[in-house]
């Protein structure tokens, strides 16, 4: 099930994550692997994440490569070590929705993008030689797989930052 889109203001949020590239076909392996690696790194630092793991889509070329960061929000800036780096989820106005299961990720993104278009919204995006660049495009995993093994019950939030002029 795909939920109803909404708009909201969000504050800046520090995070640590792994910057990588993957094809659409590789995301199902790369994302969980990176989440586990960052979770282990945080545990070794004695730091608990302050929110759900996420994937940040930096550059999207659905037919080729996606440039992503996979990580966790943290309470304050935390220096990385080379593989794990620090970053910030930018403040701003976001459009978002929540969907259930693991099969509707592309459809949920499409629903949100079309809804935004119908609302006359302008995304924080630009063209690059490698694909579409995004200032704030995220998928937050709201369900811990250890707490809920049934993937059909997992919830994910898609959140996309609007251009600053709105």
C-alpha positions in Angstrom: 0.0 0.0 0.0 1.2 3.5 -0.9 0.2 6.3 1.5 -1.0 9.8 0.9 1.8 12.4 0.1 2.3 15.3 2.4 4.5 18.4 2.7 6.5 19.3 5.8 9.5 21.4 6.9 12.5 19.5 8.2 15.5 20.6 10.1 19.1 19.7 9.3 20.2 16.3 10.6 23.7 14.9 10.9 24.5 11.4 9.7 27.2 8.9 8.9 27.2 6.8 5.9 28.9 5.1 3.0 29.1 6.7 -0.4 28.9 4.2 -3.2 27.6 3.5 -6.7 25.3 0.7 -7.8 23.0 -0.3 -10.7 19.3 -0.7 -10.0 19.8 -4.5 -10.0 22.6 -4.2 -7.3 20.7 -2.0 -4.9 19.0 -5.0 -3.1 22.4 -6.3 -2.2 24.4 -3.1 -1.8 22.0 -1.2 0.5 21.6 -3.9 3.2 25.4 -4.6 3.1 26.1 -0.9 3.7 23.5 -0.6 6.4 25.2 -3.5 8.3 28.6 -2.0 7.8 27.6 1.4 9.1 25.7 -0.1 12.0 28.8 -2.1 13.0 30.9 1.0 12.7 28.6 3.0 14.9 28.6 0.2 17.5 32.4 0.2 17.6 32.2 4.0 18.2 29.8 3.5 21.0 27.2 5.7 19.3 23.6 4.8 18.8 21.8 6.1 15.6 19.2 8.7 16.2 16.8 7.4 13.5 16.1 4.9 10.9 18.7 3.8 8.3 18.3 5.5 4.9 19.5 5.6 1.4 20.2 9.0 -0.1 20.0 9.2 -3.9 22.6 11.7 -5.1 22.6 11.0 -8.8 20.1 8.8 -10.6 20.5 7.2 -14.0 18.0 4.3 -13.8 19.5 2.7 -17.0 23.1 2.9 -15.7 24.5 3.8 -12.3 23.1 5.4 -9.2 25.3 7.4 -6.9 24.0 6.9 -3.3 24.9 7.2 0.3 23.6 4.6 2.8 23.7 5.6 6.5 22.1 6.5 9.8 21.2 9.8 11.4 23.2 10.7 14.5 22.6 13.4 17.2 25.7 15.4 16.4 28.5 15.6 13.8 30.7 12.5 14.0 33.9 12.3 12.0 34.2 9.2 9.8 37.2 7.1 8.9 37.4 7.2 5.2 35.0 4.4 4.3 32.3 5.8 6.6 31.9 9.6 6.2 29.9 12.3 7.8 27.1 14.3 6.1 24.0 16.2 6.7 20.4 15.7 5.6 19.6 19.2 4.4 16.9 21.3 6.1 14.0 22.4 4.0 10.6 21.6 2.7 10.0 18.0 1.8 7.3 16.1 0.1 7.0 12.5 1.5 4.9 9.4 1.6 5.1 6.0 3.3 4.6 2.7 1.6 4.3 -0.9 2.8 6.3 -3.9 1.7 9.4 -4.1 -0.5 8.0 -4.3 -4.0 6.5 -0.8 -4.3 9.7 1.3 -4.1 9.7 2.4 -7.7 6.0 2.9 -7.8 6.0 4.9 -4.6 8.7 7.2 -6.0 6.6 7.6 -9.1 3.5 8.4 -7.2 5.3 11.1 -5.1 6.9 12.7 -8.2 3.6 12.8 -10.1 1.8 14.2 -7.1 4.5 16.9 -6.8 4.1 17.7 -10.5 0.3 18.0 -10.1 0.8 20.3 -7.2 3.2 22.5 -9.2 6.2 21.7 -6.9 9.8 22.2 -8.0 12.3 19.6 -6.8 15.8 20.3 -5.6 17.3 18.6 -8.7 19.5 19.4 -11.7 21.0 17.7 -14.7 24.5 16.2 -14.7 26.5 14.2 -17.2 25.9 11.1 -15.1 22.2 11.5 -14.5 19.8 13.6 -12.4 21.4 15.2 -9.4 19.3 15.5 -6.2 19.9 17.8 -3.2 17.7 15.7 -0.9 16.1 12.5 -2.1 15.8 9.8 0.5 14.3 6.5 1.4 14.1 5.9 5.2 13.6 2.3 6.4 11.0 2.7 9.2 10.8 -1.0 10.1 13.7 -3.0 11.8 13.9 -6.4 10.0 14.9 -7.9 13.3 11.6 -6.8 14.9 9.4 -7.7 11.8 10.7 -10.5 9.6 7.6 -10.3 7.3 8.7 -8.0 4.5 5.2 -7.3 3.4 4.8 -5.4 6.7 7.9 -3.3 6.4 7.4 0.5 6.0 9.6 2.9 4.0 9.3 6.7 3.8 10.2 8.4 0.5 11.1 12.0 1.1 12.2 14.5 -1.6 13.4 18.1 -0.9 11.8 20.9 -2.7 13.8 23.7 -4.4 14.7 26.5 -2.0 12.4 29.0 -3.9 9.3 27.3 -2.6 
